[in-house]
Amino acid sequence: MREDVKPKVVSLFAGCGGLDLGFINAGYDIVWANDFFPEAVDTYKKNIGDHIVLGDITKIPSSEIPNNFDVLLAGFPCQGFSIANKKRSMEDERNFLYKEMLRIVKDKKPKVFVAENVKGILSIEKGKVIEMILNDFKKLGYTVDYKLINSADYGVPQQRERVIIMGNRLGLKNEFPKQTHINTTNNKQSTLVSNKLKPHVTVKEVVGHLNDLWISYDTQKHKSKKIHNHIARVNVHDKFWGRKHPVNQHEICDYLKYWRNKEGISTKKVDEHFGYKHTAGHWFRKDNNSGSIPNPDDWWKLKKLLGFDDKFDKKVTELELKEIKFEQSLRINNWDSPSDTITATGPEIHPNKKRRMSVRECAIIQTFPDDFVFTGSLGNMYKQIGNAVPVLLGEKIGKVIKTKLLK
Ligand SMILES: C[S@@+](CC[C@H](N)C(=O)[O-])C[C@H]1O[C@@H](n2cnc3c(N)ncnc32)[C@H](O)[C@@H]1O
């Protein structure tokens, strides 16, 4: 392909456009994109372009998608596959959204495709899901590979492990970007030098300058630079209702198990009684590591069901207002290393402010540029960012495909 010709891209499940922006930065032209999340589509339009179509991909016929593009991108939804989602299985219908990607690969035959998903995809149904996906694409004549990539190793200030699936119908070996950064606490200086690797980028390096800037919905100025979306959830409390008395989790779980067995009630029945799954699994530990103490309401409900005595009532149900020890739990604890994964739900609490990490701070950690402005409610902005592929990683994937596959 000639240097000045931009390869054409169609992007499914484009969200607010993290992966797409990465590809644009690598010299691609996105000709068509789609998502059904209105706020994300709004953000995409404002920052990237009007070529995104709002709608459910399962309802869009292939005839409405352009022909003759080079690369298909598809960050197909990960909820169904996520290890955070205990219900994940082959039955979860979201798992089958990759079939939409398969349909478009079949109908349009792009030279290359790239799909992104969570690490959990490798282990669902003991690896059967990933095998099924790879085989489905191979049957269409593509050479398919995948790689588990941690964004921090590619210069993103964030630990984010994701699976990148790549396929091409050019008879070439799929190529993934080369690692550029490394964790220096576990590796000697000599490893860095010999591999020409740089140290991981830290949270402080990238967002430290926003430390003393007030959060605001309005665009602000910091050292003549415009700061957009430096807005954050402030539901950060110093106190919480905690148990008044020390309680030993194992003791309580064993106790509950004893009464459940005595009553001859299966864990399945307990789940049915409570109306949601996993309650039983949490409370009746099977080993010495798992299990949890029911909250007071659930404790009283369990008491009715299992008929146990009063031995632990006081210990489990009496609560008092307690100080939250931020350092121990909630606050971001890796200010001097890459951030934990930025997720689509609640971001971590700022290390020294009474607020969560701001939308802008999360966006910076996801390597969105400073002039990329998010729209929608606060929760929706966090969601768009947490869903995205880090822009820098997208760019690196785009570059390697351009030089090695579309040459
Ligand atoms: C993991 S996110 C993709 C993020 C994107 N690749 C990026 O880098 O910003 C998955 C996206 O799929 C979208 N989605 C889920 N089901 C969809 C459907 N049936 N039709 C269209 N979009 C869908 C969600 O709204 C979400 O934005």
The ligand as an SDF file (V2000), in Angstrom:
LIG
                    3D

 27 29  0  0  0  0  0  0  0  0999 V2000
  -15.8810   -2.7000   25.1730 C   0  0  0  0  0  0  0  0  0  0  0  0
  -16.8990   -1.4190   24.5220 S   0  0  0  0  0  0  0  0  0  0  0  0
  -15.9600   -0.9510   23.1130 C   0  0  0  0  0  0  0  0  0  0  0  0
  -15.0550    0.2220   23.3190 C   0  0  0  0  0  0  0  0  0  0  0  0
  -14.3690    0.7730   22.1040 C   0  0  0  0  0  0  0  0  0  0  0  0
  -13.7320   -0.2470   21.2990 N   0  0  0  0  0  0  0  0  0  0  0  0
  -13.3500    1.8390   22.4900 C   0  0  0  0  0  0  0  0  0  0  0  0
  -12.1520    1.6050   22.3240 O   0  0  0  0  0  0  0  0  0  0  0  0
  -13.7590    2.9130   22.9740 O   0  0  0  0  0  0  0  0  0  0  0  0
  -18.2390   -2.3060   23.8240 C   0  0  0  0  0  0  0  0  0  0  0  0
  -19.2850   -1.4330   23.1600 C   0  0  0  0  0  0  0  0  0  0  0  0
  -20.2590   -2.2640   22.5110 O   0  0  0  0  0  0  0  0  0  0  0  0
  -21.4870   -1.5630   22.4930 C   0  0  0  0  0  0  0  0  0  0  0  0
  -22.5660   -2.5270   22.2000 N   0  0  0  0  0  0  0  0  0  0  0  0
  -22.9760   -3.5690   22.9580 C   0  0  0  0  0  0  0  0  0  0  0  0
  -23.9560   -4.2440   22.3430 N   0  0  0  0  0  0  0  0  0  0  0  0
  -24.1870   -3.6140   21.1600 C   0  0  0  0  0  0  0  0  0  0  0  0
  -25.0870   -3.8380   20.0940 C   0  0  0  0  0  0  0  0  0  0  0  0
  -25.9520   -4.8540   20.1230 N   0  0  0  0  0  0  0  0  0  0  0  0
  -25.0520   -2.9890   19.0450 N   0  0  0  0  0  0  0  0  0  0  0  0
  -24.1770   -1.9540   19.0120 C   0  0  0  0  0  0  0  0  0  0  0  0
  -23.2840   -1.6970   20.0040 N   0  0  0  0  0  0  0  0  0  0  0  0
  -23.2890   -2.5140   21.0680 C   0  0  0  0  0  0  0  0  0  0  0  0
  -21.5350   -0.9300   23.8800 C   0  0  0  0  0  0  0  0  0  0  0  0
  -22.4220    0.1740   23.8890 O   0  0  0  0  0  0  0  0  0  0  0  0
  -20.0690   -0.5340   24.1000 C   0  0  0  0  0  0  0  0  0  0  0  0
  -19.8450    0.8040   23.7720 O   0  0  0  0  0  0  0  0  0  0  0  0
  1  2  1  0
  2  3  1  0
  2 10  1  0
  3  4  1  0
  4  5  1  0
  5  6  1  0
  5  7  1  0
  7  8  2  0
  7  9  1  0
 10 11  1  0
 11 12  1  0
 11 26  1  0
 12 13  1  0
 13 14  1  0
 13 24  1  0
 14 15  1  0
 14 23  1  0
 15 16  2  0
 16 17  1  0
 17 18  1  0
 17 23  2  0
 18 19  1  0
 18 20  2  0
 20 21  1  0
 21 22  2  0
 22 23  1  0
 24 25  1  0
 24 26  1  0
 26 27  1  0
M  CHG  2   2   1   9  -1
M  END
$$$$
